[in-house]
Amino acid sequence: MSSKITVRQLIRQLQTVDPDLPAYLAINPDWPHVHYVGRVVEVPGANGAVYLAENGQEGVLPPAVRNQLDWTDV
């Protein structure tokens, strides 16, 4: 997968999962914790982007998720 993902690609991926499940961020393979998704901010214009803010941390990312992400256990 490219290092950049468009909003369209993100929506397409999210359409394949149960819409009632909670959504989290998995950020760092060296410090694999579960992070809450916070605010969504759009910066319009030619160099615009959408940012998903991190909104706190819940705990350690489950090993099954780390395996699916190809992150080694730390």
mmJSON file of the N, C-alpha and C atoms, coordinates in Angstrom:
{"data_MODEL":{"atom_site":{
"group_PDB":["ATOM","ATOM","ATOM","ATOM","ATOM","ATOM","ATOM","ATOM","ATOM","ATOM","ATOM","ATOM","ATOM","ATOM","ATOM","ATOM","ATOM","ATOM","ATOM","ATOM","ATOM","ATOM","ATOM","ATOM","ATOM","ATOM","ATOM","ATOM","ATOM","ATOM","ATOM","ATOM","ATOM","ATOM","ATOM","ATOM","ATOM","ATOM","ATOM","ATOM","ATOM","ATOM","ATOM","ATOM","ATOM","ATOM","ATOM","ATOM","ATOM","ATOM","ATOM","ATOM","ATOM","ATOM","ATOM","ATOM","ATOM","ATOM","ATOM","ATOM","ATOM","ATOM","ATOM","ATOM","ATOM","ATOM","ATOM","ATOM","ATOM","ATOM","ATOM","ATOM","ATOM","ATOM","ATOM","ATOM","ATOM","ATOM","ATOM","ATOM","ATOM","ATOM","ATOM","ATOM","ATOM","ATOM","ATOM","ATOM","ATOM","ATOM","ATOM","ATOM","ATOM","ATOM","ATOM","ATOM","ATOM","ATOM","ATOM","ATOM","ATOM","ATOM","ATOM","ATOM","ATOM","ATOM","ATOM","ATOM","ATOM","ATOM","ATOM","ATOM","ATOM","ATOM","ATOM","ATOM","ATOM","ATOM","ATOM","ATOM","ATOM","ATOM","ATOM","ATOM","ATOM","ATOM","ATOM","ATOM","ATOM","ATOM","ATOM","ATOM","ATOM","ATOM","ATOM","ATOM","ATOM","ATOM","ATOM","ATOM","ATOM","ATOM","ATOM","ATOM","ATOM","ATOM","ATOM","ATOM","ATOM","ATOM","ATOM","ATOM","ATOM","ATOM","ATOM","ATOM","ATOM","ATOM","ATOM","ATOM","ATOM","ATOM","ATOM","ATOM","ATOM","ATOM","ATOM","ATOM","ATOM","ATOM","ATOM","ATOM","ATOM","ATOM","ATOM","ATOM","ATOM","ATOM","ATOM","ATOM","ATOM","ATOM","ATOM","ATOM","ATOM","ATOM","ATOM","ATOM","ATOM","ATOM","ATOM","ATOM","ATOM","ATOM","ATOM","ATOM","ATOM","ATOM","ATOM","ATOM","ATOM","ATOM","ATOM","ATOM","ATOM","ATOM","ATOM","ATOM","ATOM","ATOM","ATOM","ATOM","ATOM","ATOM","ATOM","ATOM","ATOM","ATOM","ATOM","ATOM","ATOM","ATOM"],
"id":[1,2,3,4,5,6,7,8,9,10,11,12,13,14,15,16,17,18,19,20,21,22,23,24,25,26,27,28,29,30,31,32,33,34,35,36,37,38,39,40,41,42,43,44,45,46,47,48,49,50,51,52,53,54,55,56,57,58,59,60,61,62,63,64,65,66,67,68,69,70,71,72,73,74,75,76,77,78,79,80,81,82,83,84,85,86,87,88,89,90,91,92,93,94,95,96,97,98,99,100,101,102,103,104,105,106,107,108,109,110,111,112,113,114,115,116,117,118,119,120,121,122,123,124,125,126,127,128,129,130,131,132,133,134,135,136,137,138,139,140,141,142,143,144,145,146,147,148,149,150,151,152,153,154,155,156,157,158,159,160,161,162,163,164,165,166,167,168,169,170,171,172,173,174,175,176,177,178,179,180,181,182,183,184,185,186,187,188,189,190,191,192,193,194,195,196,197,198,199,200,201,202,203,204,205,206,207,208,209,210,211,212,213,214,215,216,217,218,219,220,221,222],
"type_symbol":["N","C","C","N","C","C","N","C","C","N","C","C","N","C","C","N","C","C","N","C","C","N","C","C","N","C","C","N","C","C","N","C","C","N","C","C","N","C","C","N","C","C","N","C","C","N","C","C","N","C","C","N","C","C","N","C","C","N","C","C","N","C","C","N","C","C","N","C","C","N","C","C","N","C","C","N","C","C","N","C","C","N","C","C","N","C","C","N","C","C","N","C","C","N","C","C","N","C","C","N","C","C","N","C","C","N","C","C","N","C","C","N","C","C","N","C","C","N","C","C","N","C","C","N","C","C","N","C","C","N","C","C","N","C","C","N","C","C","N","C","C","N","C","C","N","C","C","N","C","C","N","C","C","N","C","C","N","C","C","N","C","C","N","C","C","N","C","C","N","C","C","N","C","C","N","C","C","N","C","C","N","C","C","N","C","C","N","C","C","N","C","C","N","C","C","N","C","C","N","C","C","N","C","C","N","C","C","N","C","C","N","C","C","N","C","C","N","C","C","N","C","C"],
"label_atom_id":["N","CA","C","N","CA","C","N","CA","C","N","CA","C","N","CA","C","N","CA","C","N","CA","C","N","CA","C","N","CA","C","N","CA","C","N","CA","C","N","CA","C","N","CA","C","N","CA","C","N","CA","C","N","CA","C","N","CA","C","N","CA","C","N","CA","C","N","CA","C","N","CA","C","N","CA","C","N","CA","C","N","CA","C","N","CA","C","N","CA","C","N","CA","C","N","CA","C","N","CA","C","N","CA","C","N","CA","C","N","CA","C","N","CA","C","N","CA","C","N","CA","C","N","CA","C","N","CA","C","N","CA","C","N","CA","C","N","CA","C","N","CA","C","N","CA","C","N","CA","C","N","CA","C","N","CA","C","N","CA","C","N","CA","C","N","CA","C","N","CA","C","N","CA","C","N","CA","C","N","CA","C","N","CA","C","N","CA","C","N","CA","C","N","CA","C","N","CA","C","N","CA","C","N","CA","C","N","CA","C","N","CA","C","N","CA","C","N","CA","C","N","CA","C","N","CA","C","N","CA","C","N","CA","C","N","CA","C","N","CA","C","N","CA","C","N","CA","C","N","CA","C","N","CA","C","N","CA","C"],
"label_alt_id":[null,null,null,null,null,null,null,null,null,null,null,null,null,null,null,null,null,null,null,null,null,null,null,null,null,null,null,null,null,null,null,null,null,null,null,null,null,null,null,null,null,null,null,null,null,null,null,null,null,null,null,null,null,null,null,null,null,null,null,null,null,null,null,null,null,null,null,null,null,null,null,null,null,null,null,null,null,null,null,null,null,null,null,null,null,null,null,null,null,null,null,null,null,null,null,null,null,null,null,null,null,null,null,null,null,null,null,null,null,null,null,null,null,null,null,null,null,null,null,null,null,null,null,null,null,null,null,null,null,null,null,null,null,null,null,null,null,null,null,null,null,null,null,null,null,null,null,null,null,null,null,null,null,null,null,null,null,null,null,null,null,null,null,null,null,null,null,null,null,null,null,null,null,null,null,null,null,null,null,null,null,null,null,null,null,null,null,null,null,null,null,null,null,null,null,null,null,null,null,null,null,null,null,null,null,null,null,null,null,null,null,null,null,null,null,null,null,null,null,null,null,null],
"label_comp_id":["MET","MET","MET","SER","SER","SER","SER","SER","SER","LYS","LYS","LYS","ILE","ILE","ILE","THR","THR","THR","VAL","VAL","VAL","ARG","ARG","ARG","GLN","GLN","GLN","LEU","LEU","LEU","ILE","ILE","ILE","ARG","ARG","ARG","GLN","GLN","GLN","LEU","LEU","LEU","GLN","GLN","GLN","THR","THR","THR","VAL","VAL","VAL","ASP","ASP","ASP","PRO","PRO","PRO","ASP","ASP","ASP","LEU","LEU","LEU","PRO","PRO","PRO","ALA","ALA","ALA","TYR","TYR","TYR","LEU","LEU","LEU","ALA","ALA","ALA","ILE","ILE","ILE","ASN","ASN","ASN","PRO","PRO","PRO","ASP","ASP","ASP","TRP","TRP","TRP","PRO","PRO","PRO","HIS","HIS","HIS","VAL","VAL","VAL","HIS","HIS","HIS","TYR","TYR","TYR","VAL","VAL","VAL","GLY","GLY","GLY","ARG","ARG","ARG","VAL","VAL","VAL","VAL","VAL","VAL","GLU","GLU","GLU","VAL","VAL","VAL","PRO","PRO","PRO","GLY","GLY","GLY","ALA","ALA","ALA","ASN","ASN","ASN","GLY","GLY","GLY","ALA","ALA","ALA","VAL","VAL","VAL","TYR","TYR","TYR","LEU","LEU","LEU","ALA","ALA","ALA","GLU","GLU","GLU","ASN","ASN","ASN","GLY","GLY","GLY","GLN","GLN","GLN","GLU","GLU","GLU","GLY","GLY","GLY","VAL","VAL","VAL","LEU","LEU","LEU","PRO","PRO","PRO","PRO","PRO","PRO","ALA","ALA","ALA","VAL","VAL","VAL","ARG","ARG","ARG","ASN","ASN","ASN","GLN","GLN","GLN","LEU","LEU","LEU","ASP","ASP","ASP","TRP","TRP","TRP","THR","THR","THR","ASP","ASP","ASP","VAL","VAL","VAL"],
"label_asym_id":["A","A","A","A","A","A","A","A","A","A","A","A","A","A","A","A","A","A","A","A","A","A","A","A","A","A","A","A","A","A","A","A","A","A","A","A","A","A","A","A","A","A","A","A","A","A","A","A","A","A","A","A","A","A","A","A","A","A","A","A","A","A","A","A","A","A","A","A","A","A","A","A","A","A","A","A","A","A","A","A","A","A","A","A","A","A","A","A","A","A","A","A","A","A","A","A","A","A","A","A","A","A","A","A","A","A","A","A","A","A","A","A","A","A","A","A","A","A","A","A","A","A","A","A","A","A","A","A","A","A","A","A","A","A","A","A","A","A","A","A","A","A","A","A","A","A","A","A","A","A","A","A","A","A","A","A","A","A","A","A","A","A","A","A","A","A","A","A","A","A","A","A","A","A","A","A","A","A","A","A","A","A","A","A","A","A","A","A","A","A","A","A","A","A","A","A","A","A","A","A","A","A","A","A","A","A","A","A","A","A","A","A","A","A","A","A","A","A","A","A","A","A"],
"label_entity_id":["1","1","1","1","1","1","1","1","1","1","1","1","1","1","1","1","1","1","1","1","1","1","1","1","1","1","1","1","1","1","1","1","1","1","1","1","1","1","1","1","1","1","1","1","1","1","1","1","1","1","1","1","1","1","1","1","1","1","1","1","1","1","1","1","1","1","1","1","1","1","1","1","1","1","1","1","1","1","1","1","1","1","1","1","1","1","1","1","1","1","1","1","1","1","1","1","1","1","1","1","1","1","1","1","1","1","1","1","1","1","1","1","1","1","1","1","1","1","1","1","1","1","1","1","1","1","1","1","1","1","1","1","1","1","1","1","1","1","1","1","1","1","1","1","1","1","1","1","1","1","1","1","1","1","1","1","1","1","1","1","1","1","1","1","1","1","1","1","1","1","1","1","1","1","1","1","1","1","1","1","1","1","1","1","1","1","1","1","1","1","1","1","1","1","1","1","1","1","1","1","1","1","1","1","1","1","1","1","1","1","1","1","1","1","1","1","1","1","1","1","1","1"],
"label_seq_id":[1,1,1,2,2,2,3,3,3,4,4,4,5,5,5,6,6,6,7,7,7,8,8,8,9,9,9,10,10,10,11,11,11,12,12,12,13,13,13,14,14,14,15,15,15,16,16,16,17,17,17,18,18,18,19,19,19,20,20,20,21,21,21,22,22,22,23,23,23,24,24,24,25,25,25,26,26,26,27,27,27,28,28,28,29,29,29,30,30,30,31,31,31,32,32,32,33,33,33,34,34,34,35,35,35,36,36,36,37,37,37,38,38,38,39,39,39,40,40,40,41,41,41,42,42,42,43,43,43,44,44,44,45,45,45,46,46,46,47,47,47,48,48,48,49,49,49,50,50,50,51,51,51,52,52,52,53,53,53,54,54,54,55,55,55,56,56,56,57,57,57,58,58,58,59,59,59,60,60,60,61,61,61,62,62,62,63,63,63,64,64,64,65,65,65,66,66,66,67,67,67,68,68,68,69,69,69,70,70,70,71,71,71,72,72,72,73,73,73,74,74,74],
"pdbx_PDB_ins_code":[null,null,null,null,null,null,null,null,null,null,null,null,null,null,null,null,null,null,null,null,null,null,null,null,null,null,null,null,null,null,null,null,null,null,null,null,null,null,null,null,null,null,null,null,null,null,null,null,null,null,null,null,null,null,null,null,null,null,null,null,null,null,null,null,null,null,null,null,null,null,null,null,null,null,null,null,null,null,null,null,null,null,null,null,null,null,null,null,null,null,null,null,null,null,null,null,null,null,null,null,null,null,null,null,null,null,null,null,null,null,null,null,null,null,null,null,null,null,null,null,null,null,null,null,null,null,null,null,null,null,null,null,null,null,null,null,null,null,null,null,null,null,null,null,null,null,null,null,null,null,null,null,null,null,null,null,null,null,null,null,null,null,null,null,null,null,null,null,null,null,null,null,null,null,null,null,null,null,null,null,null,null,null,null,null,null,null,null,null,null,null,null,null,null,null,null,null,null,null,null,null,null,null,null,null,null,null,null,null,null,null,null,null,null,null,null,null,null,null,null,null,null],
"Cartn_x":[0.841,0.0,0.884,0.463,1.176,1.237,2.229,2.316,1.225,0.613,-0.503,-1.778,-2.856,-4.166,-5.152,-6.032,-7.024,-8.243,-9.056,-10.302,-11.164,-11.195,-11.97,-11.493,-10.16,-9.619,-9.948,-9.873,-10.205,-11.672,-12.547,-13.985,-14.236,-13.594,-13.769,-13.359,-12.239,-11.79,-12.747,-13.225,-14.125,-15.496,-15.9,-17.201,-17.246,-16.094,-16.06,-16.166,-16.229,-16.279,-17.606,-17.9,-19.124,-19.117,-20.11,-20.117,-20.37,-20.759,-21.008,-19.795,-18.706,-17.497,-16.787,-16.104,-15.31,-14.105,-13.643,-12.475,-11.339,-10.139,-8.951,-7.825,-6.775,-5.56,-4.477,-3.77,-2.567,-1.424,-0.559,0.353,1.807,2.361,3.808,4.161,4.791,5.119,6.101,6.887,7.829,7.165,5.99,5.228,3.761,3.384,2.081,0.915,0.367,-0.78,-2.007,-3.154,-4.436,-4.709,-4.973,-5.254,-6.666,-7.345,-8.678,-8.563,-9.53,-9.624,-10.328,-9.751,-10.34,-11.008,-10.758,-11.378,-10.837,-11.653,-11.264,-11.17,-10.015,-9.786,-9.451,-10.138,-9.858,-9.151,-8.043,-7.331,-7.586,-8.418,-8.747,-7.62,-7.759,-6.809,-5.99,-5.073,-4.263,-3.431,-2.923,-2.129,-2.923,-4.232,-5.111,-4.952,-5.505,-5.453,-6.504,-6.761,-7.636,-6.763,-6.915,-6.138,-7.069,-6.702,-7.426,-6.602,-7.143,-6.397,-6.457,-5.373,-5.313,-5.932,-6.705,-7.453,-7.291,-6.078,-5.844,-5.513,-5.167,-4.667,-5.433,-5.752,-6.509,-5.63,-4.72,-3.886,-3.034,-2.489,-1.594,-2.391,-1.857,-2.468,-2.444,-3.56,-3.586,-2.6,-1.983,-1.035,-1.619,-2.881,-3.493,-3.483,-3.698,-3.673,-2.248,-1.292,0.121,0.542,0.087,0.424,-0.171,-1.429,-2.061,-1.377,-0.807,-0.098,1.364,1.782,3.178,4.128,3.664,4.504,4.966,6.236,6.754,6.417,6.255,6.002,7.22,6.94,8.027,8.033],
"Cartn_y":[-1.18,0.0,1.24,2.23,3.497,4.116,4.978,5.65,6.705,7.096,8.045,7.302,7.681,7.103,8.261,8.166,9.222,8.933,9.949,9.768,8.724,8.749,7.77,6.349,6.13,4.804,4.378,5.318,5.011,4.625,5.375,5.057,3.681,3.384,2.078,0.945,1.104,0.077,-0.057,1.067,1.031,0.449,0.499,-0.046,-1.563,-2.213,-3.674,-4.212,-3.329,-3.775,-3.381,-4.0,-3.717,-2.251,-1.455,-0.033,0.271,-0.718,-0.489,-0.807,-1.278,-1.555,-0.252,-0.208,0.983,1.066,2.278,2.499,3.06,2.511,2.937,3.192,3.838,4.023,3.104,2.428,1.683,2.479,3.055,4.075,3.623,2.965,2.771,1.325,0.589,-0.81,-0.982,0.043,-0.051,0.242,0.817,1.148,0.884,-0.406,-0.755,-0.623,0.563,0.812,1.154,1.005,1.353,2.82,3.605,5.027,5.332,6.21,6.648,7.619,7.567,8.54,9.771,10.928,12.18,12.934,14.215,15.075,14.812,15.136,15.077,16.519,16.884,18.257,18.244,19.082,19.215,20.533,20.481,21.671,21.77,22.725,22.823,23.453,23.39,24.051,23.067,23.61,22.802,21.761,22.101,21.164,20.678,20.654,20.274,18.826,18.525,17.165,17.031,15.798,15.507,14.869,15.325,14.809,14.172,12.977,12.295,12.467,13.156,13.419,12.225,11.99,10.991,11.618,10.83,11.378,10.518,10.144,9.351,7.909,7.189,5.825,4.887,3.703,2.738,1.668,1.107,0.027,-0.542,-1.713,-2.365,-2.969,-2.818,-3.388,-4.91,-5.588,-7.048,-7.714,-8.821,-9.522,-9.897,-10.277,-10.649,-9.472,-8.272,-7.081,-6.798,-6.896,-6.681,-7.666,-8.912,-9.915,-9.548,-9.106,-8.722,-7.524,-6.647,-5.477,-5.786,-7.048,-7.46,-6.702,-6.378,-5.759,-6.866,-6.917,-7.932,-7.561,-8.563,-8.306,-7.639,-6.672,-5.985,-6.376],
"Cartn_z":[0.0,0.0,0.0,-0.722,-0.762,0.636,0.843,2.138,2.289,1.176,1.232,0.883,1.526,1.241,1.106,0.136,-0.041,0.833,1.021,1.766,1.063,-0.266,-1.032,-0.725,-0.705,-0.404,1.024,1.967,3.352,3.492,2.861,2.899,2.295,1.168,0.517,1.467,2.162,3.093,4.281,4.779,5.934,5.591,4.337,3.936,4.036,4.187,4.251,5.679,6.664,8.064,8.712,9.833,10.599,11.038,10.618,10.941,12.418,13.199,14.613,15.494,14.897,15.665,16.027,17.182,17.503,16.565,16.31,15.454,16.296,16.095,16.823,15.839,16.311,15.543,16.093,15.215,15.572,14.955,15.793,15.298,15.164,16.134,16.174,16.498,15.566,15.846,17.002,17.308,18.427,19.77,19.751,20.957,20.63,20.444,19.866,20.851,20.915,21.772,20.931,21.54,20.926,21.23,20.192,20.363,19.875,20.583,20.175,19.004,18.107,17.022,17.576,17.34,17.815,16.687,16.67,15.671,14.268,13.296,11.889,11.407,10.857,10.416,8.929,8.172,6.744,6.485,5.766,5.321,3.819,3.39,1.965,1.157,-0.147,-1.033,-1.837,-2.634,-3.543,-2.8,-1.644,-0.84,0.361,0.211,1.312,1.722,2.885,3.419,4.505,4.895,6.026,7.1,8.332,9.457,10.47,10.94,12.003,13.269,14.23,15.456,16.402,17.096,18.154,19.399,20.149,21.278,22.527,22.83,24.025,23.688,24.722,24.563,25.473,24.956,25.75,26.36,25.627,26.139,25.035,25.27,24.321,23.164,21.958,20.77,20.871,20.652,20.761,19.798,20.21,19.352,17.988,17.931,16.646,15.674,16.178,15.323,14.875,15.798,15.432,14.347,14.444,13.43,12.075,12.058,10.792,10.167,10.994,10.497,10.151,10.38,10.187,11.097,12.297,13.316,14.255,14.546,15.462,16.887,17.727,19.148,19.773,20.63,21.343,22.788],
"occupancy":[1.0,1.0,1.0,1.0,1.0,1.0,1.0,1.0,1.0,1.0,1.0,1.0,1.0,1.0,1.0,1.0,1.0,1.0,1.0,1.0,1.0,1.0,1.0,1.0,1.0,1.0,1.0,1.0,1.0,1.0,1.0,1.0,1.0,1.0,1.0,1.0,1.0,1.0,1.0,1.0,1.0,1.0,1.0,1.0,1.0,1.0,1.0,1.0,1.0,1.0,1.0,1.0,1.0,1.0,1.0,1.0,1.0,1.0,1.0,1.0,1.0,1.0,1.0,1.0,1.0,1.0,1.0,1.0,1.0,1.0,1.0,1.0,1.0,1.0,1.0,1.0,1.0,1.0,1.0,1.0,1.0,1.0,1.0,1.0,1.0,1.0,1.0,1.0,1.0,1.0,1.0,1.0,1.0,1.0,1.0,1.0,1.0,1.0,1.0,1.0,1.0,1.0,1.0,1.0,1.0,1.0,1.0,1.0,1.0,1.0,1.0,1.0,1.0,1.0,1.0,1.0,1.0,1.0,1.0,1.0,1.0,1.0,1.0,1.0,1.0,1.0,1.0,1.0,1.0,1.0,1.0,1.0,1.0,1.0,1.0,1.0,1.0,1.0,1.0,1.0,1.0,1.0,1.0,1.0,1.0,1.0,1.0,1.0,1.0,1.0,1.0,1.0,1.0,1.0,1.0,1.0,1.0,1.0,1.0,1.0,1.0,1.0,1.0,1.0,1.0,1.0,1.0,1.0,1.0,1.0,1.0,1.0,1.0,1.0,1.0,1.0,1.0,1.0,1.0,1.0,1.0,1.0,1.0,1.0,1.0,1.0,1.0,1.0,1.0,1.0,1.0,1.0,1.0,1.0,1.0,1.0,1.0,1.0,1.0,1.0,1.0,1.0,1.0,1.0,1.0,1.0,1.0,1.0,1.0,1.0,1.0,1.0,1.0,1.0,1.0,1.0,1.0,1.0,1.0,1.0,1.0,1.0],
"B_iso_or_equiv":[0.0,0.0,0.0,0.0,0.0,0.0,0.0,0.0,0.0,0.0,0.0,0.0,0.0,0.0,0.0,0.0,0.0,0.0,0.0,0.0,0.0,0.0,0.0,0.0,0.0,0.0,0.0,0.0,0.0,0.0,0.0,0.0,0.0,0.0,0.0,0.0,0.0,0.0,0.0,0.0,0.0,0.0,0.0,0.0,0.0,0.0,0.0,0.0,0.0,0.0,0.0,0.0,0.0,0.0,0.0,0.0,0.0,0.0,0.0,0.0,0.0,0.0,0.0,0.0,0.0,0.0,0.0,0.0,0.0,0.0,0.0,0.0,0.0,0.0,0.0,0.0,0.0,0.0,0.0,0.0,0.0,0.0,0.0,0.0,0.0,0.0,0.0,0.0,0.0,0.0,0.0,0.0,0.0,0.0,0.0,0.0,0.0,0.0,0.0,0.0,0.0,0.0,0.0,0.0,0.0,0.0,0.0,0.0,0.0,0.0,0.0,0.0,0.0,0.0,0.0,0.0,0.0,0.0,0.0,0.0,0.0,0.0,0.0,0.0,0.0,0.0,0.0,0.0,0.0,0.0,0.0,0.0,0.0,0.0,0.0,0.0,0.0,0.0,0.0,0.0,0.0,0.0,0.0,0.0,0.0,0.0,0.0,0.0,0.0,0.0,0.0,0.0,0.0,0.0,0.0,0.0,0.0,0.0,0.0,0.0,0.0,0.0,0.0,0.0,0.0,0.0,0.0,0.0,0.0,0.0,0.0,0.0,0.0,0.0,0.0,0.0,0.0,0.0,0.0,0.0,0.0,0.0,0.0,0.0,0.0,0.0,0.0,0.0,0.0,0.0,0.0,0.0,0.0,0.0,0.0,0.0,0.0,0.0,0.0,0.0,0.0,0.0,0.0,0.0,0.0,0.0,0.0,0.0,0.0,0.0,0.0,0.0,0.0,0.0,0.0,0.0,0.0,0.0,0.0,0.0,0.0,0.0],
"pdbx_formal_charge":[null,null,null,null,null,null,null,null,null,null,null,null,null,null,null,null,null,null,null,null,null,null,null,null,null,null,null,null,null,null,null,null,null,null,null,null,null,null,null,null,null,null,null,null,null,null,null,null,null,null,null,null,null,null,null,null,null,null,null,null,null,null,null,null,null,null,null,null,null,null,null,null,null,null,null,null,null,null,null,null,null,null,null,null,null,null,null,null,null,null,null,null,null,null,null,null,null,null,null,null,null,null,null,null,null,null,null,null,null,null,null,null,null,null,null,null,null,null,null,null,null,null,null,null,null,null,null,null,null,null,null,null,null,null,null,null,null,null,null,null,null,null,null,null,null,null,null,null,null,null,null,null,null,null,null,null,null,null,null,null,null,null,null,null,null,null,null,null,null,null,null,null,null,null,null,null,null,null,null,null,null,null,null,null,null,null,null,null,null,null,null,null,null,null,null,null,null,null,null,null,null,null,null,null,null,null,null,null,null,null,null,null,null,null,null,null,null,null,null,null,null,null],
"auth_seq_id":[1,1,1,2,2,2,3,3,3,4,4,4,5,5,5,6,6,6,7,7,7,8,8,8,9,9,9,10,10,10,11,11,11,12,12,12,13,13,13,14,14,14,15,15,15,16,16,16,17,17,17,18,18,18,19,19,19,20,20,20,21,21,21,22,22,22,23,23,23,24,24,24,25,25,25,26,26,26,27,27,27,28,28,28,29,29,29,30,30,30,31,31,31,32,32,32,33,33,33,34,34,34,35,35,35,36,36,36,37,37,37,38,38,38,39,39,39,40,40,40,41,41,41,42,42,42,43,43,43,44,44,44,45,45,45,46,46,46,47,47,47,48,48,48,49,49,49,50,50,50,51,51,51,52,52,52,53,53,53,54,54,54,55,55,55,56,56,56,57,57,57,58,58,58,59,59,59,60,60,60,61,61,61,62,62,62,63,63,63,64,64,64,65,65,65,66,66,66,67,67,67,68,68,68,69,69,69,70,70,70,71,71,71,72,72,72,73,73,73,74,74,74],
"auth_comp_id":["MET","MET","MET","SER","SER","SER","SER","SER","SER","LYS","LYS","LYS","ILE","ILE","ILE","THR","THR","THR","VAL","VAL","VAL","ARG","ARG","ARG","GLN","GLN","GLN","LEU","LEU","LEU","ILE","ILE","ILE","ARG","ARG","ARG","GLN","GLN","GLN","LEU","LEU","LEU","GLN","GLN","GLN","THR","THR","THR","VAL","VAL","VAL","ASP","ASP","ASP","PRO","PRO","PRO","ASP","ASP","ASP","LEU","LEU","LEU","PRO","PRO","PRO","ALA","ALA","ALA","TYR","TYR","TYR","LEU","LEU","LEU","ALA","ALA","ALA","ILE","ILE","ILE","ASN","ASN","ASN","PRO","PRO","PRO","ASP","ASP","ASP","TRP","TRP","TRP","PRO","PRO","PRO","HIS","HIS","HIS","VAL","VAL","VAL","HIS","HIS","HIS","TYR","TYR","TYR","VAL","VAL","VAL","GLY","GLY","GLY","ARG","ARG","ARG","VAL","VAL","VAL","VAL","VAL","VAL","GLU","GLU","GLU","VAL","VAL","VAL","PRO","PRO","PRO","GLY","GLY","GLY","ALA","ALA","ALA","ASN","ASN","ASN","GLY","GLY","GLY","ALA","ALA","ALA","VAL","VAL","VAL","TYR","TYR","TYR","LEU","LEU","LEU","ALA","ALA","ALA","GLU","GLU","GLU","ASN","ASN","ASN","GLY","GLY","GLY","GLN","GLN","GLN","GLU","GLU","GLU","GLY","GLY","GLY","VAL","VAL","VAL","LEU","LEU","LEU","PRO","PRO","PRO","PRO","PRO","PRO","ALA","ALA","ALA","VAL","VAL","VAL","ARG","ARG","ARG","ASN","ASN","ASN","GLN","GLN","GLN","LEU","LEU","LEU","ASP","ASP","ASP","TRP","TRP","TRP","THR","THR","THR","ASP","ASP","ASP","VAL","VAL","VAL"],
"auth_asym_id":["A","A","A","A","A","A","A","A","A","A","A","A","A","A","A","A","A","A","A","A","A","A","A","A","A","A","A","A","A","A","A","A","A","A","A","A","A","A","A","A","A","A","A","A","A","A","A","A","A","A","A","A","A","A","A","A","A","A","A","A","A","A","A","A","A","A","A","A","A","A","A","A","A","A","A","A","A","A","A","A","A","A","A","A","A","A","A","A","A","A","A","A","A","A","A","A","A","A","A","A","A","A","A","A","A","A","A","A","A","A","A","A","A","A","A","A","A","A","A","A","A","A","A","A","A","A","A","A","A","A","A","A","A","A","A","A","A","A","A","A","A","A","A","A","A","A","A","A","A","A","A","A","A","A","A","A","A","A","A","A","A","A","A","A","A","A","A","A","A","A","A","A","A","A","A","A","A","A","A","A","A","A","A","A","A","A","A","A","A","A","A","A","A","A","A","A","A","A","A","A","A","A","A","A","A","A","A","A","A","A","A","A","A","A","A","A","A","A","A","A","A","A"],
"auth_atom_id":["N","CA","C","N","CA","C","N","CA","C","N","CA","C","N","CA","C","N","CA","C","N","CA","C","N","CA","C","N","CA","C","N","CA","C","N","CA","C","N","CA","C","N","CA","C","N","CA","C","N","CA","C","N","CA","C","N","CA","C","N","CA","C","N","CA","C","N","CA","C","N","CA","C","N","CA","C","N","CA","C","N","CA","C","N","CA","C","N","CA","C","N","CA","C","N","CA","C","N","CA","C","N","CA","C","N","CA","C","N","CA","C","N","CA","C","N","CA","C","N","CA","C","N","CA","C","N","CA","C","N","CA","C","N","CA","C","N","CA","C","N","CA","C","N","CA","C","N","CA","C","N","CA","C","N","CA","C","N","CA","C","N","CA","C","N","CA","C","N","CA","C","N","CA","C","N","CA","C","N","CA","C","N","CA","C","N","CA","C","N","CA","C","N","CA","C","N","CA","C","N","CA","C","N","CA","C","N","CA","C","N","CA","C","N","CA","C","N","CA","C","N","CA","C","N","CA","C","N","CA","C","N","CA","C","N","CA","C","N","CA","C","N","CA","C","N","CA","C","N","CA","C","N","CA","C","N","CA","C"],
"pdbx_PDB_model_num":[1,1,1,1,1,1,1,1,1,1,1,1,1,1,1,1,1,1,1,1,1,1,1,1,1,1,1,1,1,1,1,1,1,1,1,1,1,1,1,1,1,1,1,1,1,1,1,1,1,1,1,1,1,1,1,1,1,1,1,1,1,1,1,1,1,1,1,1,1,1,1,1,1,1,1,1,1,1,1,1,1,1,1,1,1,1,1,1,1,1,1,1,1,1,1,1,1,1,1,1,1,1,1,1,1,1,1,1,1,1,1,1,1,1,1,1,1,1,1,1,1,1,1,1,1,1,1,1,1,1,1,1,1,1,1,1,1,1,1,1,1,1,1,1,1,1,1,1,1,1,1,1,1,1,1,1,1,1,1,1,1,1,1,1,1,1,1,1,1,1,1,1,1,1,1,1,1,1,1,1,1,1,1,1,1,1,1,1,1,1,1,1,1,1,1,1,1,1,1,1,1,1,1,1,1,1,1,1,1,1,1,1,1,1,1,1,1,1,1,1,1,1]
}}}
